[in-house]
Amino acid sequence: MKTERARSALDSRQLAEYLNGGKEKLQRIAELAGILKETEWGDKSRRYYLTRTEEYVDGLKAALGIWQLIRSKKISMEDGMEARKLLNFPGGLELHIGMFIPTLLSQATPDQQAEWLPKALGLRLIGTYAQTELGHGTFVRGLQTTATYDEDTRDFVVHSPALTATKWWPGGLGKTATHVVAMARLFIKGRDHGPHAFVLPIRDMQTHEPLPGIDVGDIGPKFGYNGVDNGYLSFDHVRVPRKSMLMRFAKVTEEGEYVPPPAANSKASYATMVYVRATIVEDAGWLLARSVTIAVRYAAVRRQTAARAGEREVQVLDYQNTAADLLPLVAACYALIVMGKAGMESYRHFEADRDRGDFEGLPELHATLSGMKALSTWIASDGMEACRRACGGHGFSQLSGLPSILQSPNSTLLTRLFDLRQTARFLVKSLLAAEGGKATAGSVEYVANARATLKERCAVRSAAGWLRSDVQVAALRHRAARLCCEATAALAGASGGAPAFEGPAWNGRTVDLIRLAKAHCALVLHRTFAASVRRMADEGTVPPATAEVLERLVALWGLAALTREAGDFLEDGYLTGQQAAWARAQQYTLLAALRPDAVALVDAFGIEDYLLNSALGRADGDVYRALLAAARASPLNATQAGPAWDPVLRPLLTDRPAARL
């Protein structure tokens, strides 16, 4: 590994400081890893051998261990958030921290916050966020759980009117949470006012038994993430006080009058989900970065096949096909991380606008982050599996660390197609608005000139011409504009006039609409990545040599997208066959140019070995010794005979009967 690192001119440390929020923060992350290693609950040596019950209990112990470090002033609250990432042990408090508290902060009144926030922050109550139902996911308007206001008693009656109304999936709901933020359709005087958020107790605070009218439990084993007690919940005419409804925006008076949220935007309750989407994009990048770090380091260590007898075998990473599999994924990590940071910055701007009562920017932000959530997790999950395959047989072992990363819900549970349809709906509406004379801005500014863009043709005249990011952006913009025009026209034709955004006409065009949304998000992602690297170079954030490597990485990412979906650019004549061939040739040139920087680029993620918990991805490259040591620690190796000897194997292989227990 020393030889690999010496080959690159890239300053991994300085780049890691930038990606992780600064020199002090990166150093603090290393210090926190050292602290966690020394605790009983932070020891990861048994992690891959735990039963589900052990995983659930130990996950809670670990979360409480971090909380106690914060409470005792040994670490700060910010340290605690980093410690959770390093520990990488999801448990019953995930949604308490990630959604219950943020929802109170964003949607509760000051009086409601005064009642619930101190208890939530002090873990005197534990909450979760219950929106998804057994029969309904991200289609929030279709939720069946109801909250009916009783004017006589001045309280709400919360009820699950059907089996499919059962809340399903919330983390921590199964056995941990005492309270929920439940999304329920608000009914007043027989009128349905749509989904609203309610804070409800579900368990007795002294016995932890379910309260009357509450049916709650764990949903059982999952593909992964089994330390989290994802749960189900149904209500049988449960009465809760009027103050249970979060009323920062919409309100219900004691007399039963509904006061809607600001007319500028009636979807204030979507703010929490928008926040989550903003975090998911960068999280997807970091999840993929862990897989890529493991795969690239292992491919640099692993050798396969010698050209001639007596020669040393070739490093797997030196094979062009391996580089073609892994180096675009390195680029994807950087693209997603910087996109996530940009998305969170946009969300912070929205928060400031929201606090002034301005919701004008919410539709575009919601559409952009919905699509980016879908695209980022698609890229990440496909990339994680590619990394696992690139590690051959050892990638199949849990000890590689790769299967547990692939099992993250950020890569497996997201409703990508629904999110992309939301993005497509916004794009079609934006094109119609632009053609009606309304201004467009932000990520959809290009639709104002969509018709003119259709006439453009690629001007590349050599393979080297594809190195320019503006050339790549122009190609991606052309595709997005063309697909937007085509999808809008097809939708209008199917609707028999103005495009319909639901019903048979819409449902019959979703393949093209999803294709449009993915093309738009690919444009936004590449444009943001290129602009971020350019800004880093211009501002001197990284040395010139590092900036050059990153610029090559941007070019590789763009060309990988273009060549992978070359048909999109060839079918309308934007590209010629020769231009497509030049793009592929330039991609191969970039793979060779970036090969010396591969290990340095993954080092620059600054991911601690403690977080990776991987025998294959160790920074020192001593993978085989680590793999054998971890295997020897398996509980099956506690005795040489093994647990099946007496009850099964001894009667089969010897004349002696099984031992009596």
N, C-alpha and C positions, 0 to 999 in steps of 0.2 A: 504493500500500500504506500510505503514511502516513495517508491519509484513512481507510482502513478501520480502522486501529489506533486512530485518534482517536475513532472512533464508540463504542468499548466502554469500559465502566467496570471491566472485569475486569483484575486485576493479573496479567498473563501471567508476569512474571518470578517473582513469589512462588509462583505455582502451579507453575511449572516447577521451582523449587527443591524443592517438596514431592514432585512426581512423580519427580524424579531423585535424591532422597536427600539434599538439603540444598544450601545456597548454595555451600559449598566444593566439593562434588562437581560441581555444574553448572559452576562456573568451571573446575575441573580438566578437565572434558570438553572445554571450548573450547580450553584450553591444549594438550591432547593432539592435538586436530584440527590445531592449528598445527604441532606437532612432526611429525606424520605427513605433512602436505603437503610438507614440506621433504625427505623421504627419496625416493630413487629408487623403492623398492618400494611407497611409499605414494601415488605419483602415480596418480590415477584417470583422467587424460585419455585414455588408450588403452583403458580397461577394456572398453568395449562393442565393441571391434574385435579382441579377442584370439581366436586359434584355441583349440581345446580343449587341445592340448598346452601352448601358452603359458599358458593359464589355470591349468592344473595346476601347472606349474613356478613361475609367478609367485605363485600362492597359497601354495606352500610357502616361497618366498623371503620373502614378507610375514610369514608366521607366525614364521619364524626371525628376521626383523628385529625383531619385537616381543620375542621371547625374548632376543635379544642386548641390547636396551635394558634389559630387566629384569636380565640378568646383569651388565651394566656399571653397575648402580645408577642409571641415568639416569631410570628410572621404577620404580615399585613393582609388586608382583604384582597388586594391585588395579587400578593404572593399566593394566597389561597386559590385564586382562579388558575394561576399557572401550575400550582401543585396538583390540581384536579386533572389538568391536561397531562402532566408528567405521570401521574399515578395510572391514568388510563384504566380506571376500574369503575365502569358505569354501575350505578346502583339506584336505590329507591329515591334518592334526592335529586335526580337529574332535572326533572320538570319543576320541582320546587324552586330550584335555583334558576333554571333556564326559561321558565314561562310563568309560573305562578306569581313570583315576586315582580317580574317585569310587567305583567298585566295589571297588578295593583298600582304600580308606579305610573302606568300610562292611562288607565281607565277609571281608577277610583277617585272619589272626591277627597279633599283634605281630611274630612271627618272619617271617612272610610279608611283612609291610609293610617290615620292615628289609631284606629281600632285594630287593624290587622297587621300592618307592616312590622311594628316592633316585635310582635309574637312570631311572625314569619322569619324575621332576621335573627331572632334569638332561638329558633327551633322549638318554641313553645307550642307551635302548631306546624304541621307539614302539609303542604298543598301540592296539587297537580292541576293540569289543564285538560278538561274533558270536552272535546269538540267532536271528534270522529265517533261515529256510531257503527253498529254492526252492519247496517245497510246503507250508510252514507259516509262519504269521506270529505273531500274538499269542496263538494257542492253544498255550501253552507246553507243556502236557502232551502235545501231539501231535508234539513234536519227535522226529526220528528219529536224530540223531547220538547215538552211544553211547559211554560210558566204562566199560569192564569191568575190575574189579579182579582182578589176577592174584596169588593168594596165594603162589605159588611164588617169583615175582620181586619181589613187593611193589611193583608199579607198575600204572599204568592203561594199557589199550589203547583208544585213541580211534579211532573208525571211523565212516565214512559208509556205511551199508548199502544205500543206494538213491540214485538220481539226485536224487530230491526231498529228500534229506537234505543236499544241498549248501548250505552257508551262502551267503546272498545278500543284498546291500544294504549290509553294514557299510561306513561311510565310512572311508577310509584303508586298507582291506584290499587294494585292487587292486594298488598299487605302493609303498605307503609303510610300512605296519606291519611290525614285526619280531616282534611278539607279539600274541596275542589273549586276551581272556577269552571262552571258548567255553561256551555252555550245552549240556550233553549229559546224556542220561539215564544215571543211575548204576546199573550192574548189579553185584551182589555175590552170588556163589554162586547165580547164576541168577535172583535176585530183582531186579525193577525198582523202584528207590527214587525215580524221578522225576528231573526236571531239576536239575542242580547246576552250579555255575560252576567252570571250570578255566582256569588260566593256562598258555598253551602258546606256545613259540617256533615260528615258522613260516618264518623266513628265516635264512640264515647271516649272522652279524654282520659278517663280513669281505667277503663277496661279494654279499650281498643276494639270493642265489639261494634258491629254495624248498628246505627241508630234505627229506630222504627221506620219502616217503609223503604229501607235501603237494602238492596241486594248487590253485593260487591265481592269480587274475588280476582284471583290471578288467571290469566288466559292460557297458561301452560307453556311448554318449551317452544323455542323459536329457532330460526336458522342460526342466530347468534344473539349477543347482547343479553345473555340469560341471567346476569346479575341484576337486571332490572325487572321488577315485578309489574310488567305491563298488565293492565287489569280490565275488568268489565264492571259496569255500574248501571243499575236501573232504579227508577223512582216509582213508588206506589203512593201517589197523592201526598207527597211530603210538603208540609207547610213551613214556610220560612218567612221572616219579617221583611217588610218592604225595603229596608236598608240593604238587603242581600243583593239587590241589583246594583251593579256598578254604574254610577250616575254622573261621571265626569262630563259626559256629553248628552246622551239621551236620558230623560228622567220620567218618573211616574209620580204624580202628586198623591197625597193621601186620599183625595177625592176620586182618584182613578183617571186623571187627565194625563195623556201622554204628551210629553214635551220632546219633540224630535231633536236630533243633533243639528249642528249648523247646516243651513240650506246649501252651502257651497259643496258639502260632501257629507252624505248621510252614512258613510261607512267607517266611522271612527273606530269601531270595534275590530276592524281589520288590521289596525296598527300593530298589534302584537305579532300577527302572522307575517306582516311585512318585515318586522325586525328579525324574526327567525330566518326568513329567506335571505336577508342581508348577511347573516352570520354563516349560513350554510355554504355559500359560494367559497369563502376563504377556508372554511373547515374542510370542504371537499379537496381543495388544493393541498392542505397540510396532510390529510389522510393519504392522498396519492403520493405525496412526498415521502412519507414513511415507507410505502411499498417500493417506490422507485429507489430510495436510498439502499434498501436491502438488496434489491435486484441488481443494481449497478455495482455495488461493492462486491457482491458475490460473483457477478460475471467477470469482474476484474481479477478475482482470486482463482476462480475455477478454470481449469485447463482441459482441453478436449482435442485429441487427435494430433499426432505429429506428422509433418509433411514427409519426413524420411526417418528411417530407423536411427536411433541414437540422438535425435534432436528433441528438444524440449517441446511439450505439447503447447498448442496455441491457446492464449487466453480467449475465453468465450466471447468477451466483449470486442475482440478484434475481428470477429466474423461480421460481415456487413449486415446480415439479416438480424443479428442480435442488436447491433447499433440502431438499425432501422426500427426495431421494436421498442427500444428503451429510450433513445435520445429524444424523440418527439414527446415522450411522456415526461422527461425532465423539463422540456419547454412548457408542457401543459401545466405542470406544477407552478412554475413561475407565473404563467398567464393567469391561472385561477387565483393565486394568492394576491397578485396586484389588483385583479378585478374585484376580489372580495373587499380589499381595503377601499377601493373606489366606491363600491356599493355601500359600505358602511358610512363613508363620508357623505354620500348622498342622503342616506337615512338620517344622519345627524342634522343635515340642513332641513329635512322635512320636519324633524322634531321641533326645531326652532320655529318653523312656519306654523306648525300645528298649535304651538303654545300661543301664537298670535291669532289663532282662529282661522288660519289660511290652510285649506286642504287642496288647493289647486294643483299642486304637484303630485298628489297621491296617485292618480290613475296611471301616469307614466312610470312612476317609481314602482308601483305594484306590478305593472305589466313587465317592466324590465327585469325586476328581481324574480318574478315568477318564472320567466323564461331562463334566466341565468341559473336559478336553482336547478331547473330540469337539466340544462345542458351541462352544468358543472358536475352534477352527480352522475350523469351518463358517462362523461369523460372519465371521471374518477373510478367508477365501478368497472368499466371496461378496461381501464388502465391497470387497476389492481389485479384483475384476473390475468392480464397479459404479463404482469410482473411475476405472478405465481407460476405461470407456465414457463417463463424464461428461466426460472430456477430449477427446472427439471424435477426429478423425483424428490429432492430435498424441499422443494417448494410445497409439496403435499403435506409435509410434517408441520404440526402445530408449532414445533420448536423453531421453525423459520420465522415465526411472527406474522406471516402473510395471511393465513386463513382468518385469524382474529380481526385483522384490519378489513378484510373483504366482507366480514360479517357485520360491519358497522351499519346501523340503520340509515345513516346518511348516504349510503350507497345502495341500499336494498329496499327501503320501504317508501321511497318518495313517489308521489303520484305525478310522474313527469308528464304524461300525455295531457292530463287536465291542466297542468300549469302552462304547457305550451299552447293549448287552445285559448287560454286567457290572453297570452301574448299576441296570438294571431288575431283575436277579436279586436284588440287595441290597434294593431297595425292596419287592419282593414278600415276601421273607423277613422284612423288618422289620415289615410289616403283619401277617403271620401271627404273629410273635413278640408284637406288641402285643396282638393279639386273644387270645393265650394268656396274657396277664397280665404279660408282661415289659416292663420300662421301655425307652423309646426316647429318644434324646438326639441332640444335634448337628443336622445338616441334615435328619434324618428325624423329628424330634420331632413334627411335625404328623400323622404317620400314626397316632399313638395316638388321635386324635379324628377319624379320617378319615370314619367313618360319620356322625358328627354334622355334619361339614362339608358333607356332601352335601345337607343340608336348607337350607343358607344361600342367600340371594339378595342380589344387589348392592343397596346402599342409596343409590346415587347419585341425586340429584334435579335435577341441573343439570350443564352442561358443566364449570363450575368445580369441582364435586365431584371430578372426575378428577385434580385437581392434588395431592391428598393421596397420599403414598407408601404409607400404610397401607391405603388403599382399593385401590391397584394390587396391593400384596402380597397382600391378602385374595383378590382375583380369581385371581391366579396360584396361590395356595395351594389354593383350591377346585378349580381345574382339576387340579392335581397329585394331590390326594387322590381326586378322582373317577376319574381315569384309573388310579390305583393299585388302587382297589377293583374297577373294571371288568376290568382286566387280570388281577388275581388270580382273580376269579370265572371268567373265560373260560378261564384256564389250568387251574383246578381241574376245570371241566367237561370240557375236552378230555382231561385226565389220568384222568378217571373216579374222582376222589377228591381226595387231597392233590395240590397242584400238583407237576408234574414239571419239573425244571430243565434237562433235556436230552432228546433224543429227539424223536419226531414231534410230541408235544403242545406242547413248547416251540418247536420250529422252525416250527410252524404258527401261532404267535401273535406272531412277532417284530415285525410292523408295529405292533401296539398296544403292545408292550413298549418299542420304540424311541420311540414317541410319548410314552409315560409318562416315560421317562428324560429326554427333551428338555424336557418340561414341568417336571420336578423341577429340572433344572439351570437353567432359565430363572428359576424361583422363587429358587433359591440366589443366582444372579447378581444379580438385581434387589435382593433383600434386602440383600446385601453392599454393593452400590453405594450404596443409599440410606443404610445405616447409616454407611458411610465418610464420605459427604458431611455427614451430620448431625454426626458426631464432629468433622470439620474445622471446622464452624461453631461448635460448642459450645466447642471448645478454642482458638478464635481462630487456627487454623493459617493461615487466609486471611482477608482483610478481608470485612466484611459484604456489600459489593457483589459480590465474587467468589463468595461463598457463595450469593447469590441466583441468580446465573447457573448455578451448578452444580446447584442445586435444580431449576431449570427443565430442565436437561439430564437429570436423573434422571427427571423427569416425562415428558419427551419419549421417553426410552428405554422406559419402561414402556408408554406409550400406543402407541408404534410396534409393540411386541410384541403388545399386545392387539388393535389394529385389523388387524394383518397376519394374525392367527389368530382373528378374531372368531367364526368358526364353532364353535370349541371352547367358547366361553362362552355361545353362543346355543343350542346343541343340547340342553342339559339345562335351559334356562330360567334359568340364573344371571343372564344379562343379558336385558333386553328390547331390542327393536329401537331404541327411543328412546334407551336408555342407550348402545348401540353408536354411534348417530349422534352423541350428545354427546361420546363419546370421540374420534371422528374430528374433530369441530369443534374440540375443545380442542387436538388435535394440530396443526391448522392455525394456531391462535392462537399456539401455542408456536413454530412455525417462524418466524412473523413476529417474535416477541419475541426470538428468538435470532439472527436474521439479522445485527444489528449486531455481535454477539460472535463471528461465525464465524472470522474471521482471528485474532483474539486467542486464541480457544480452541485453535487448532492451533499458534499461536506458543508456547502454554503447554506443549506437549510438549517444548520445548527441543531440538528436533532440528537438529543442525548441517547447513548446506548441504553440508559435506564428506561427511556420511553419506548424505544424500539423493542426491547425484550426479545431479541432475535439472535439465534446462534449464527445465522448467515450474514447479518448486516452489521456486525461489529466494526467499529472504526479501526481497530488494529488488524483486521483481516484474518485473525486466528480462528477461522470458522470451524475447522474439523475437530480441533481440540474441544471447542465449546459445544459442538453438537454431541460428541461422545460423552462429555461430562453431564450434559443435560439428560441424555438418554439413561445414563446410569442412575440418575436420581428418580427415575420413574417408580411409583409405588409398586408396580408389578415386580420390580427388582429387589424388593425388601427382603425376600428369601430366594434362594436359588431354586427351590422346588416349585415355587409359585402357588397361587391360591387355588388352582384347579387340581393340584396333585392328589390330595386326599379324596375329595368328593367325586372326581371324574377320572383322572388319568391313572391313578394307582390300581383301581380295580380292572382297568382295561389292559394295562401293560404288565401287571404282576399277578401272582396267584393270591396276593393278600387282599382281604376285603377292605372296603372304605372304613376309615376311622370313625368311631361313633362320637358325636358331639354331645 
